[in-house]
Amino acid sequence: MPKSVSLTTISSLVLVVEDDEEIASLLEKYLARAGYRTTKASTGLTALAHVQRLQPDLILLDIGLPDIDGFDLLAKIRANSAVPVIFVSAMDESTDKLLGLKLGADDYVTKPFNPQEVVARVGAVLKRTRGVAFNEVIRHDGIEVQLESHIAIASTEKGRFELPLTATEFRLLVGFVRSPFKTFERALLLDACMPESDALDRTVDTHIANLRRKLGNYGQKGYIIAVRGIGYRFARSTDV
């Protein structure tokens, strides 16, 4: 069986909004070590674009950005998204913390910080906001994914069958089952499956083809639709 992975990190994308390149890189390094996917933005406008396009699972947000105040940015984010937000700021006044929480932040970390503490808080907020249970099981149609045991099961009229997936295929399936019908870009899928890899985006096509074939072999045909020029959507061909 493939090696088990942390429940809260599976397919979790953390957006680091920080204009200090050294701090941003430090946070990304520690988050990656913990198994999270990351992307970053050095300005508020870039962050807003990432929120809309990438739909991150959590945002680490600095207050002192060069183009927009972090409090104002959070208000803009909250107008269209309930994504968890943790402020990471040098502003440690209690009034600043209260304002951040009042605007909808889920936590507040002051600089200088311990990177490991930030990672721990990310995990805690994700677990709390996503309601992740220790033995979480996610399902879509005839597919069941058991996160703790790292098992994927196909249910058919002939019975229930464990899918012989590689670790990469399992991660792909988890992301798809979590967000059925959502279109994923190739680059995002590649980063989710192989965050440390220098492979080309087209590498995803091979893993997708293998996953689609294995699903079909166990009675789950028609899944994973190619979206021209973008990537893939997890739906049956009869659903779109």
Contacts in CASP RR format, 6 or more apart in sequence:
PFRMAT RR
TARGET T0000
AUTHOR 0000-0000-0000
METHOD contacts of the structure
MODEL  1
MPKSVSLTTISSLVLVVEDDEEIASLLEKYLARAGYRTTKASTGLTALAH
VQRLQPDLILLDIGLPDIDGFDLLAKIRANSAVPVIFVSAMDESTDKLLG
LKLGADDYVTKPFNPQEVVARVGAVLKRTRGVAFNEVIRHDGIEVQLESH
IAIASTEKGRFELPLTATEFRLLVGFVRSPFKTFERALLLDACMPESDAL
DRTVDTHIANLRRKLGNYGQKGYIIAVRGIGYRFARSTDV
1 150 0 8 1.000
1 151 0 8 1.000
2 150 0 8 1.000
2 165 0 8 1.000
2 166 0 8 1.000
2 167 0 8 1.000
2 170 0 8 1.000
3 150 0 8 1.000
3 167 0 8 1.000
4 148 0 8 1.000
4 149 0 8 1.000
4 150 0 8 1.000
5 35 0 8 1.000
5 150 0 8 1.000
5 171 0 8 1.000
6 34 0 8 1.000
6 35 0 8 1.000
7 127 0 8 1.000
7 132 0 8 1.000
7 134 0 8 1.000
7 136 0 8 1.000
7 147 0 8 1.000
7 148 0 8 1.000
8 123 0 8 1.000
8 126 0 8 1.000
8 127 0 8 1.000
8 130 0 8 1.000
8 132 0 8 1.000
9 34 0 8 1.000
9 35 0 8 1.000
9 36 0 8 1.000
9 123 0 8 1.000
10 147 0 8 1.000
10 171 0 8 1.000
10 174 0 8 1.000
10 175 0 8 1.000
11 37 0 8 1.000
11 57 0 8 1.000
11 171 0 8 1.000
11 174 0 8 1.000
11 175 0 8 1.000
11 178 0 8 1.000
11 192 0 8 1.000
12 36 0 8 1.000
12 37 0 8 1.000
12 57 0 8 1.000
12 58 0 8 1.000
12 126 0 8 1.000
13 36 0 8 1.000
13 37 0 8 1.000
13 38 0 8 1.000
13 39 0 8 1.000
13 54 0 8 1.000
13 55 0 8 1.000
13 56 0 8 1.000
13 57 0 8 1.000
13 58 0 8 1.000
13 188 0 8 1.000
13 192 0 8 1.000
14 31 0 8 1.000
14 36 0 8 1.000
14 37 0 8 1.000
14 38 0 8 1.000
14 39 0 8 1.000
14 56 0 8 1.000
14 57 0 8 1.000
14 58 0 8 1.000
14 59 0 8 1.000
14 60 0 8 1.000
14 122 0 8 1.000
15 38 0 8 1.000
15 39 0 8 1.000
15 40 0 8 1.000
15 41 0 8 1.000
15 47 0 8 1.000
15 50 0 8 1.000
15 51 0 8 1.000
15 54 0 8 1.000
15 56 0 8 1.000
15 58 0 8 1.000
15 59 0 8 1.000
15 60 0 8 1.000
16 24 0 8 1.000
16 27 0 8 1.000
16 28 0 8 1.000
16 31 0 8 1.000
16 38 0 8 1.000
16 39 0 8 1.000
16 40 0 8 1.000
16 41 0 8 1.000
16 60 0 8 1.000
17 40 0 8 1.000
17 41 0 8 1.000
17 42 0 8 1.000
17 44 0 8 1.000
17 47 0 8 1.000
17 59 0 8 1.000
17 60 0 8 1.000
17 61 0 8 1.000
17 62 0 8 1.000
17 65 0 8 1.000
17 73 0 8 1.000
18 24 0 8 1.000
18 27 0 8 1.000
18 40 0 8 1.000
18 42 0 8 1.000
18 60 0 8 1.000
18 62 0 8 1.000
18 88 0 8 1.000
19 42 0 8 1.000
19 43 0 8 1.000
19 62 0 8 1.000
19 64 0 8 1.000
19 65 0 8 1.000
19 66 0 8 1.000
20 62 0 8 1.000
21 42 0 8 1.000
23 62 0 8 1.000
23 111 0 8 1.000
24 40 0 8 1.000
24 42 0 8 1.000
26 115 0 8 1.000
27 38 0 8 1.000
27 60 0 8 1.000
27 88 0 8 1.000
27 115 0 8 1.000
27 118 0 8 1.000
28 38 0 8 1.000
28 40 0 8 1.000
29 115 0 8 1.000
30 115 0 8 1.000
30 116 0 8 1.000
30 118 0 8 1.000
30 119 0 8 1.000
31 38 0 8 1.000
31 119 0 8 1.000
31 122 0 8 1.000
32 38 0 8 1.000
32 195 0 8 1.000
32 196 0 8 1.000
33 119 0 8 1.000
34 119 0 8 1.000
34 122 0 8 1.000
35 195 0 8 1.000
36 119 0 8 1.000
36 122 0 8 1.000
37 191 0 8 1.000
37 192 0 8 1.000
37 195 0 8 1.000
39 50 0 8 1.000
39 54 0 8 1.000
39 56 0 8 1.000
39 191 0 8 1.000
41 47 0 8 1.000
41 49 0 8 1.000
41 50 0 8 1.000
42 65 0 8 1.000
42 66 0 8 1.000
43 65 0 8 1.000
43 66 0 8 1.000
43 67 0 8 1.000
43 68 0 8 1.000
44 65 0 8 1.000
44 67 0 8 1.000
44 68 0 8 1.000
44 70 0 8 1.000
44 73 0 8 1.000
45 67 0 8 1.000
45 68 0 8 1.000
47 59 0 8 1.000
47 61 0 8 1.000
47 65 0 8 1.000
47 73 0 8 1.000
47 77 0 8 1.000
48 73 0 8 1.000
48 76 0 8 1.000
48 77 0 8 1.000
50 56 0 8 1.000
51 59 0 8 1.000
51 77 0 8 1.000
51 81 0 8 1.000
51 83 0 8 1.000
52 80 0 8 1.000
54 188 0 8 1.000
55 83 0 8 1.000
56 83 0 8 1.000
57 83 0 8 1.000
57 84 0 8 1.000
57 126 0 8 1.000
57 130 0 8 1.000
58 83 0 8 1.000
58 84 0 8 1.000
58 85 0 8 1.000
58 86 0 8 1.000
58 122 0 8 1.000
58 125 0 8 1.000
58 126 0 8 1.000
59 77 0 8 1.000
59 83 0 8 1.000
59 84 0 8 1.000
59 85 0 8 1.000
59 86 0 8 1.000
60 86 0 8 1.000
60 88 0 8 1.000
60 118 0 8 1.000
60 122 0 8 1.000
61 70 0 8 1.000
61 73 0 8 1.000
61 74 0 8 1.000
61 85 0 8 1.000
61 86 0 8 1.000
61 87 0 8 1.000
61 88 0 8 1.000
61 105 0 8 1.000
62 70 0 8 1.000
62 87 0 8 1.000
62 88 0 8 1.000
62 89 0 8 1.000
63 69 0 8 1.000
63 70 0 8 1.000
63 71 0 8 1.000
63 87 0 8 1.000
63 89 0 8 1.000
63 90 0 8 1.000
63 91 0 8 1.000
63 96 0 8 1.000
64 70 0 8 1.000
64 89 0 8 1.000
64 91 0 8 1.000
65 73 0 8 1.000
68 76 0 8 1.000
70 87 0 8 1.000
71 99 0 8 1.000
71 100 0 8 1.000
71 103 0 8 1.000
74 85 0 8 1.000
74 87 0 8 1.000
74 100 0 8 1.000
74 103 0 8 1.000
74 104 0 8 1.000
74 105 0 8 1.000
75 103 0 8 1.000
77 83 0 8 1.000
77 85 0 8 1.000
78 103 0 8 1.000
78 104 0 8 1.000
84 106 0 8 1.000
84 125 0 8 1.000
84 126 0 8 1.000
84 129 0 8 1.000
85 104 0 8 1.000
85 105 0 8 1.000
85 106 0 8 1.000
86 105 0 8 1.000
86 106 0 8 1.000
86 107 0 8 1.000
86 108 0 8 1.000
86 109 0 8 1.000
86 118 0 8 1.000
86 121 0 8 1.000
86 122 0 8 1.000
86 125 0 8 1.000
87 97 0 8 1.000
87 100 0 8 1.000
87 105 0 8 1.000
87 107 0 8 1.000
87 108 0 8 1.000
87 109 0 8 1.000
88 109 0 8 1.000
88 110 0 8 1.000
88 111 0 8 1.000
88 113 0 8 1.000
88 118 0 8 1.000
89 96 0 8 1.000
89 108 0 8 1.000
89 109 0 8 1.000
89 110 0 8 1.000
89 111 0 8 1.000
90 110 0 8 1.000
90 111 0 8 1.000
91 110 0 8 1.000
92 110 0 8 1.000
96 108 0 8 1.000
97 108 0 8 1.000
100 108 0 8 1.000
101 108 0 8 1.000
106 125 0 8 1.000
106 128 0 8 1.000
106 129 0 8 1.000
107 121 0 8 1.000
107 124 0 8 1.000
107 125 0 8 1.000
109 117 0 8 1.000
109 118 0 8 1.000
109 121 0 8 1.000
126 132 0 8 1.000
134 148 0 8 1.000
135 146 0 8 1.000
135 147 0 8 1.000
135 148 0 8 1.000
136 147 0 8 1.000
136 148 0 8 1.000
137 144 0 8 1.000
137 145 0 8 1.000
137 146 0 8 1.000
137 147 0 8 1.000
138 144 0 8 1.000
138 145 0 8 1.000
138 147 0 8 1.000
138 174 0 8 1.000
138 177 0 8 1.000
138 178 0 8 1.000
139 145 0 8 1.000
139 177 0 8 1.000
140 176 0 8 1.000
140 177 0 8 1.000
140 180 0 8 1.000
140 234 0 8 1.000
141 180 0 8 1.000
141 220 0 8 1.000
141 236 0 8 1.000
142 154 0 8 1.000
142 155 0 8 1.000
142 156 0 8 1.000
142 220 0 8 1.000
143 152 0 8 1.000
143 153 0 8 1.000
143 154 0 8 1.000
143 155 0 8 1.000
143 173 0 8 1.000
143 177 0 8 1.000
143 215 0 8 1.000
143 220 0 8 1.000
143 223 0 8 1.000
144 152 0 8 1.000
144 153 0 8 1.000
144 154 0 8 1.000
144 155 0 8 1.000
144 160 0 8 1.000
145 151 0 8 1.000
145 152 0 8 1.000
145 153 0 8 1.000
145 170 0 8 1.000
145 173 0 8 1.000
145 174 0 8 1.000
145 177 0 8 1.000
146 152 0 8 1.000
146 153 0 8 1.000
147 174 0 8 1.000
150 170 0 8 1.000
151 162 0 8 1.000
152 162 0 8 1.000
152 163 0 8 1.000
152 165 0 8 1.000
152 170 0 8 1.000
152 173 0 8 1.000
153 160 0 8 1.000
153 161 0 8 1.000
153 162 0 8 1.000
153 163 0 8 1.000
154 160 0 8 1.000
154 161 0 8 1.000
154 163 0 8 1.000
154 215 0 8 1.000
154 218 0 8 1.000
154 219 0 8 1.000
154 220 0 8 1.000
156 218 0 8 1.000
156 219 0 8 1.000
156 220 0 8 1.000
161 218 0 8 1.000
163 173 0 8 1.000
163 214 0 8 1.000
163 215 0 8 1.000
163 218 0 8 1.000
164 214 0 8 1.000
165 173 0 8 1.000
165 211 0 8 1.000
165 214 0 8 1.000
166 207 0 8 1.000
166 210 0 8 1.000
168 193 0 8 1.000
168 194 0 8 1.000
168 207 0 8 1.000
169 207 0 8 1.000
169 210 0 8 1.000
169 211 0 8 1.000
169 214 0 8 1.000
171 192 0 8 1.000
171 193 0 8 1.000
172 189 0 8 1.000
172 192 0 8 1.000
172 193 0 8 1.000
172 207 0 8 1.000
172 208 0 8 1.000
172 211 0 8 1.000
173 211 0 8 1.000
175 184 0 8 1.000
175 192 0 8 1.000
175 234 0 8 1.000
176 184 0 8 1.000
176 224 0 8 1.000
176 232 0 8 1.000
176 234 0 8 1.000
177 234 0 8 1.000
179 234 0 8 1.000
180 234 0 8 1.000
180 235 0 8 1.000
181 233 0 8 1.000
181 234 0 8 1.000
181 235 0 8 1.000
181 239 0 8 1.000
182 233 0 8 1.000
182 234 0 8 1.000
183 227 0 8 1.000
183 230 0 8 1.000
183 231 0 8 1.000
183 232 0 8 1.000
183 233 0 8 1.000
184 231 0 8 1.000
184 232 0 8 1.000
184 233 0 8 1.000
185 230 0 8 1.000
185 231 0 8 1.000
186 201 0 8 1.000
186 202 0 8 1.000
186 204 0 8 1.000
186 205 0 8 1.000
186 230 0 8 1.000
186 231 0 8 1.000
186 232 0 8 1.000
187 201 0 8 1.000
189 204 0 8 1.000
189 208 0 8 1.000
189 231 0 8 1.000
189 232 0 8 1.000
190 197 0 8 1.000
190 199 0 8 1.000
190 201 0 8 1.000
190 203 0 8 1.000
190 204 0 8 1.000
193 204 0 8 1.000
193 207 0 8 1.000
194 203 0 8 1.000
197 203 0 8 1.000
204 231 0 8 1.000
204 232 0 8 1.000
208 224 0 8 1.000
208 232 0 8 1.000
211 224 0 8 1.000
212 222 0 8 1.000
212 223 0 8 1.000
212 224 0 8 1.000
215 221 0 8 1.000
215 222 0 8 1.000
215 223 0 8 1.000
215 224 0 8 1.000
216 222 0 8 1.000
216 223 0 8 1.000
221 236 0 8 1.000
222 236 0 8 1.000
222 237 0 8 1.000
222 238 0 8 1.000
223 234 0 8 1.000
223 235 0 8 1.000
223 236 0 8 1.000
224 232 0 8 1.000
224 233 0 8 1.000
224 234 0 8 1.000
225 232 0 8 1.000
225 233 0 8 1.000
225 234 0 8 1.000
225 235 0 8 1.000
225 236 0 8 1.000
225 237 0 8 1.000
225 240 0 8 1.000
226 232 0 8 1.000
227 233 0 8 1.000
233 240 0 8 1.000
END
